[in-house]
Amino acid sequence: MKVGCIMKRQPEPSPPPAPPGHLSERSQSLWRELVPRRARSPERLVLLQAALEALDRADAARLVIDKEGLTFSTETTGALHVHPMVKIEEKSRQLFSRTWRDLNLGWAPDIDGRAEG
């Protein structure tokens, strides 16, 4: 007498969460590329969002630097100062890099400092 094998039907996987709307187009694209394959846990989603926010912040700072220059001079004394956005860009890229490394996605995006589109 043969005993039939009952196969349990696997539940359909839930669709990946949509990228947060405040992220740039580039960051939303990275989100859509990575979340379905590598970053589905809530902890990893939080880290991924933080990394992409830092990348967007760095890109925004870079756009200001490109427009206004690396330095500025005060009106009263003419003293030359580094643009405050330089520090924001630097710190944001460091935060992005650390967070991205912590995610351990095995994949590296282009973070050359130029916002796309």
ROSE-4610 file (N, C-alpha, C; in Angstrom, 1 decimal, always signed):
// ROSE-4610
residu = [M/M/M/K/K/K/V/V/V/G/G/G/C/C/C/I/I/I/M/M/M/K/K/K/R/R/R/Q/Q/Q/P/P/P/E/E/E/P/P/P/S/S/S/P/P/P/P/P/P/P/P/P/A/A/A/P/P/P/P/P/P/G/G/G/H/H/H/L/L/L/S/S/S/E/E/E/R/R/R/S/S/S/Q/Q/Q/S/S/S/L/L/L/W/W/W/R/R/R/E/E/E/L/L/L/V/V/V/P/P/P/R/R/R/R/R/R/A/A/A/R/R/R/S/S/S/P/P/P/E/E/E/R/R/R/L/L/L/V/V/V/L/L/L/L/L/L/Q/Q/Q/A/A/A/A/A/A/L/L/L/E/E/E/A/A/A/L/L/L/D/D/D/R/R/R/A/A/A/D/D/D/A/A/A/A/A/A/R/R/R/L/L/L/V/V/V/I/I/I/D/D/D/K/K/K/E/E/E/G/G/G/L/L/L/T/T/T/F/F/F/S/S/S/T/T/T/E/E/E/T/T/T/T/T/T/G/G/G/A/A/A/L/L/L/H/H/H/V/V/V/H/H/H/P/P/P/M/M/M/V/V/V/K/K/K/I/I/I/E/E/E/E/E/E/K/K/K/S/S/S/R/R/R/Q/Q/Q/L/L/L/F/F/F/S/S/S/R/R/R/T/T/T/W/W/W/R/R/R/D/D/D/L/L/L/N/N/N/L/L/L/G/G/G/W/W/W/A/A/A/P/P/P/D/D/D/I/I/I/D/D/D/G/G/G/R/R/R/A/A/A/E/E/E/G/G/G]
num = [1/1/1/2/2/2/3/3/3/4/4/4/5/5/5/6/6/6/7/7/7/8/8/8/9/9/9/10/10/10/11/11/11/12/12/12/13/13/13/14/14/14/15/15/15/16/16/16/17/17/17/18/18/18/19/19/19/20/20/20/21/21/21/22/22/22/23/23/23/24/24/24/25/25/25/26/26/26/27/27/27/28/28/28/29/29/29/30/30/30/31/31/31/32/32/32/33/33/33/34/34/34/35/35/35/36/36/36/37/37/37/38/38/38/39/39/39/40/40/40/41/41/41/42/42/42/43/43/43/44/44/44/45/45/45/46/46/46/47/47/47/48/48/48/49/49/49/50/50/50/51/51/51/52/52/52/53/53/53/54/54/54/55/55/55/56/56/56/57/57/57/58/58/58/59/59/59/60/60/60/61/61/61/62/62/62/63/63/63/64/64/64/65/65/65/66/66/66/67/67/67/68/68/68/69/69/69/70/70/70/71/71/71/72/72/72/73/73/73/74/74/74/75/75/75/76/76/76/77/77/77/78/78/78/79/79/79/80/80/80/81/81/81/82/82/82/83/83/83/84/84/84/85/85/85/86/86/86/87/87/87/88/88/88/89/89/89/90/90/90/91/91/91/92/92/92/93/93/93/94/94/94/95/95/95/96/96/96/97/97/97/98/98/98/99/99/99/100/100/100/101/101/101/102/102/102/103/103/103/104/104/104/105/105/105/106/106/106/107/107/107/108/108/108/109/109/109/110/110/110/111/111/111/112/112/112/113/113/113/114/114/114/115/115/115/116/116/116/117/117/117]
x = [+0.8/+0.0/+0.9/+0.6/+1.4/+0.7/+1.6/+1.2/+1.4/+0.4/+0.6/+1.3/+2.1/+2.9/+2.0/+1.8/+1.0/+2.0/+2.0/+2.9/+2.2/+2.8/+2.2/+2.5/+1.5/+1.7/+2.4/+3.5/+4.2/+3.4/+3.3/+2.6/+3.3/+2.6/+3.2/+4.0/+5.2/+6.0/+5.4/+5.4/+4.8/+5.7/+5.1/+5.9/+6.9/+8.0/+9.0/+8.4/+8.8/+8.3/+8.8/+7.9/+8.3/+9.4/+10.2/+11.2/+10.5/+11.1/+10.6/+10.5/+9.4/+9.2/+10.2/+10.8/+11.7/+13.1/+13.4/+14.7/+14.8/+16.0/+16.2/+15.9/+15.8/+15.5/+16.6/+17.9/+19.0/+18.8/+18.6/+18.4/+17.2/+16.1/+14.9/+15.3/+16.0/+16.5/+17.3/+18.3/+19.1/+18.2/+17.2/+16.3/+15.6/+15.0/+14.2/+15.1/+16.4/+17.3/+17.7/+17.9/+18.5/+17.4/+16.3/+15.4/+14.9/+14.4/+13.9/+14.9/+16.2/+17.1/+17.9/+18.2/+19.2/+18.8/+17.8/+17.6/+16.1/+15.6/+14.2/+13.9/+14.8/+14.5/+14.3/+13.4/+13.2/+14.5/+15.4/+16.7/+17.5/+17.5/+18.3/+17.6/+16.3/+15.6/+15.9/+15.9/+16.3/+17.7/+18.6/+20.0/+20.1/+19.4/+19.5/+18.9/+17.8/+17.2/+18.2/+18.8/+19.8/+20.9/+21.4/+22.5/+22.2/+21.0/+20.6/+20.3/+19.7/+19.5/+20.9/+21.9/+23.2/+23.8/+23.6/+24.1/+23.4/+22.1/+21.3/+21.8/+22.1/+22.6/+23.9/+24.8/+26.1/+26.0/+25.1/+24.9/+24.4/+23.4/+22.9/+23.9/+24.8/+25.9/+26.8/+27.1/+28.0/+27.4/+26.1/+25.5/+25.7/+25.6/+25.8/+27.2/+28.2/+29.6/+29.9/+29.4/+29.6/+29.1/+28.0/+27.4/+28.2/+28.5/+29.0/+30.5/+31.2/+32.6/+33.0/+34.2/+34.7/+34.9/+35.2/+35.5/+34.6/+34.6/+33.9/+34.7/+34.6/+35.3/+34.2/+34.6/+33.7/+33.7/+32.5/+32.4/+33.3/+33.3/+34.0/+35.5/+36.1/+37.5/+38.1/+37.3/+37.8/+38.5/+38.4/+39.0/+38.4/+39.2/+38.8/+38.4/+37.2/+36.7/+36.3/+36.4/+35.9/+34.4/+33.7/+32.3/+31.8/+30.8/+30.2/+29.7/+29.3/+28.8/+29.9/+31.1/+32.2/+32.2/+32.0/+32.0/+30.8/+29.7/+28.4/+28.6/+29.2/+29.4/+30.3/+31.4/+32.4/+31.7/+31.1/+30.5/+29.4/+28.6/+27.5/+28.1/+29.1/+29.7/+30.4/+30.9/+31.5/+30.4/+29.3/+28.1/+27.6/+27.4/+27.0/+27.9/+29.2/+30.1/+30.1/+30.0/+30.0/+28.7/+27.6/+26.3/+26.2/+26.7/+26.7/+27.5/+28.7/+29.6/+28.8/+28.2/+27.4/+26.3/+25.7/+24.7/+25.3/+26.5/+27.2/+26.4/+26.1/+25.3/+26.1/+27.4/+28.2/+28.1/+27.7/+27.5/+27.8/+28.5/+28.8/+28.3/+27.5/+27.0/+28.1/+27.9/+28.7/+28.4/+29.4/+29.2/+30.2/+30.4/+31.4/+31.1/+29.9/+29.6/+28.8/+28.4/+27.6/+26.2/+25.2/+23.8/+23.4/+22.7/+22.2/+20.9/+20.8/+19.5/+19.3]
y = [-1.2/+0.0/+1.2/+2.1/+3.4/+4.4/+5.1/+6.3/+7.5/+8.3/+9.6/+10.6/+11.4/+12.4/+13.7/+14.3/+15.6/+16.7/+17.5/+18.7/+19.9/+20.6/+21.8/+22.9/+23.7/+24.8/+26.0/+26.4/+27.5/+28.8/+29.7/+30.9/+31.8/+32.6/+33.6/+34.6/+34.9/+35.9/+37.2/+38.0/+39.3/+40.2/+41.2/+42.0/+42.9/+43.2/+44.0/+45.4/+46.0/+47.3/+48.3/+49.3/+50.4/+51.2/+51.9/+52.8/+54.0/+54.5/+55.7/+56.8/+57.6/+58.6/+59.8/+60.0/+61.2/+60.9/+59.7/+59.3/+59.8/+60.1/+60.6/+59.4/+59.8/+58.7/+57.7/+58.1/+57.1/+56.2/+56.8/+55.9/+55.0/+55.5/+54.7/+53.5/+53.8/+52.7/+51.7/+52.1/+51.2/+50.4/+51.0/+50.3/+49.2/+49.6/+48.6/+47.4/+47.7/+46.7/+45.7/+46.3/+45.5/+44.8/+45.5/+45.0/+43.6/+43.3/+42.0/+40.9/+41.1/+40.0/+40.0/+41.1/+41.1/+41.8/+42.6/+43.4/+43.4/+42.2/+42.1/+42.2/+41.9/+42.0/+43.4/+43.7/+45.0/+45.8/+45.0/+45.7/+46.1/+45.3/+45.7/+46.8/+46.8/+47.9/+49.2/+49.2/+50.5/+50.9/+50.0/+50.3/+50.8/+50.2/+50.6/+52.0/+52.2/+53.6/+54.6/+54.3/+55.3/+55.5/+54.5/+54.6/+55.4/+55.2/+55.9/+57.4/+57.7/+59.0/+59.8/+59.1/+59.7/+60.0/+59.0/+59.2/+60.4/+60.5/+61.7/+63.0/+63.0/+64.2/+64.6/+63.6/+63.9/+64.5/+63.9/+64.4/+65.8/+66.1/+67.4/+68.4/+68.1/+68.9/+69.2/+68.1/+68.2/+69.2/+69.2/+70.1/+71.5/+71.8/+73.2/+73.6/+72.7/+73.0/+73.2/+72.4/+72.6/+74.0/+74.5/+75.8/+76.9/+76.8/+77.9/+77.9/+76.7/+76.6/+76.0/+75.6/+74.9/+75.9/+77.2/+78.2/+79.4/+80.3/+81.6/+82.5/+83.8/+84.8/+85.7/+86.1/+86.9/+88.3/+89.0/+90.3/+91.3/+91.2/+92.2/+92.1/+90.9/+90.8/+90.2/+89.6/+88.9/+87.6/+87.1/+85.9/+84.7/+83.8/+82.6/+81.5/+80.9/+79.7/+78.6/+77.4/+76.2/+76.3/+76.0/+75.9/+74.9/+75.2/+74.3/+73.0/+73.0/+71.8/+70.8/+71.2/+70.2/+69.2/+69.7/+68.9/+68.0/+68.5/+67.8/+66.6/+67.0/+65.9/+64.8/+65.2/+64.3/+63.3/+63.9/+63.1/+62.2/+62.7/+61.9/+60.7/+60.9/+59.8/+58.8/+59.3/+58.3/+57.5/+58.2/+57.5/+56.5/+56.9/+55.9/+54.7/+55.0/+53.9/+52.9/+53.4/+52.6/+51.8/+52.4/+51.7/+50.7/+51.0/+50.1/+48.9/+49.1/+48.0/+47.1/+47.7/+47.0/+46.1/+46.6/+45.8/+44.6/+44.6/+43.5/+42.9/+43.7/+43.3/+42.7/+42.8/+42.1/+42.8/+44.1/+44.9/+46.3/+47.0/+48.4/+49.4/+50.4/+51.3/+52.4/+53.1/+54.2/+55.4/+55.8/+56.9/+58.0/+58.3/+59.3/+60.7/+60.9/+62.3/+63.1/+62.5/+63.1/+62.6/+63.4/+63.0/+62.8/+61.7/+61.4/+62.2/+62.5/+63.1/+64.4]
z = [+0.0/+0.0/+0.0/-0.9/-1.1/-0.2/+0.5/+1.3/+0.4/+0.2/-0.6/+0.2/-0.5/+0.1/+0.0/+1.1/+1.1/+1.1/+0.1/+0.1/+0.6/+1.5/+2.0/+1.0/+0.8/-0.1/+0.7/+0.1/+0.7/+0.5/+1.5/+1.4/+0.4/-0.3/-1.2/-0.5/-0.9/-0.2/-0.3/+0.7/+0.7/-0.2/-0.9/-1.7/-0.8/-1.4/-0.6/-0.3/+0.8/+1.1/+0.0/-0.3/-1.2/-0.6/-1.4/-0.8/-0.1/+0.9/+1.5/+0.5/+0.5/-0.5/-0.4/+0.7/+0.8/+0.3/-0.1/-0.7/-2.1/-2.6/-3.9/-4.9/-6.2/-7.2/-7.2/-7.0/-7.0/-5.8/-4.6/-3.4/-3.5/-4.1/-4.2/-5.2/-6.2/-7.1/-6.4/-5.6/-4.8/-3.9/-3.2/-2.3/-3.1/-4.3/-5.0/-5.5/-5.8/-6.2/-5.1/-3.9/-2.8/-1.9/-1.6/-0.6/-1.0/-2.2/-2.5/-2.3/-2.5/-2.4/-1.2/-0.5/+0.5/+1.8/+1.9/+3.0/+3.5/+3.8/+4.1/+5.6/+6.5/+7.9/+8.3/+9.3/+9.8/+10.2/+10.8/+11.2/+10.0/+9.0/+7.8/+7.0/+7.0/+6.4/+7.0/+8.4/+9.1/+8.7/+8.7/+8.4/+6.9/+6.0/+4.6/+4.5/+5.1/+5.0/+5.6/+6.7/+7.3/+6.3/+5.7/+4.8/+3.6/+3.1/+1.9/+2.2/+3.4/+3.8/+3.9/+4.4/+4.5/+3.2/+2.3/+0.9/+0.2/+0.4/-0.1/+0.5/+1.8/+2.4/+1.9/+1.7/+1.1/-0.3/-1.1/-2.5/-2.5/-1.6/-1.5/-1.1/-0.2/+0.2/-1.0/-1.7/-2.9/-3.9/-4.1/-5.1/-4.7/-3.4/-2.9/-3.0/-2.7/-2.9/-4.3/-5.2/-6.6/-7.1/-6.5/-6.9/-6.3/-5.0/-4.2/-4.0/-4.2/-4.0/-2.7/-2.6/-1.4/-0.2/-0.6/+0.4/+0.2/+1.3/+1.2/+2.0/+1.8/+2.6/+3.3/+4.5/+5.3/+4.7/+4.8/+4.3/+5.1/+6.4/+7.2/+7.1/+7.2/+7.2/+6.0/+5.2/+4.0/+4.3/+5.5/+5.9/+5.1/+4.7/+3.9/+4.8/+4.6/+5.4/+4.5/+5.0/+4.3/+4.4/+3.3/+3.2/+4.2/+5.1/+6.0/+5.4/+4.2/+3.5/+3.3/+3.3/+3.1/+4.3/+5.5/+6.6/+6.6/+6.2/+6.1/+5.1/+4.0/+2.9/+3.5/+4.1/+4.6/+5.6/+6.6/+7.7/+7.2/+6.2/+5.7/+4.9/+4.1/+3.4/+4.3/+5.4/+6.4/+7.0/+7.4/+7.9/+6.9/+5.7/+4.7/+4.6/+4.5/+4.4/+5.5/+6.7/+7.9/+8.0/+7.7/+7.7/+6.6/+5.4/+4.3/+4.6/+5.3/+5.7/+6.7/+7.6/+8.6/+8.0/+6.9/+6.3/+5.6/+5.2/+4.6/+3.4/+2.5/+1.3/+0.2/+0.3/-0.7/-2.1/-2.0/-3.2/-2.9/-3.8/-3.5/-4.6/-4.2/-5.2/-5.5/-6.6/-6.9/-6.0/-5.2/-4.3/-4.5/-5.8/-6.1/-5.8/-5.2/-4.8/-5.8/-6.8/-7.8/-7.8/-7.5/-7.6/-9.0/-9.3/-10.7/-10.9/-12.2/-12.7/-12.2]
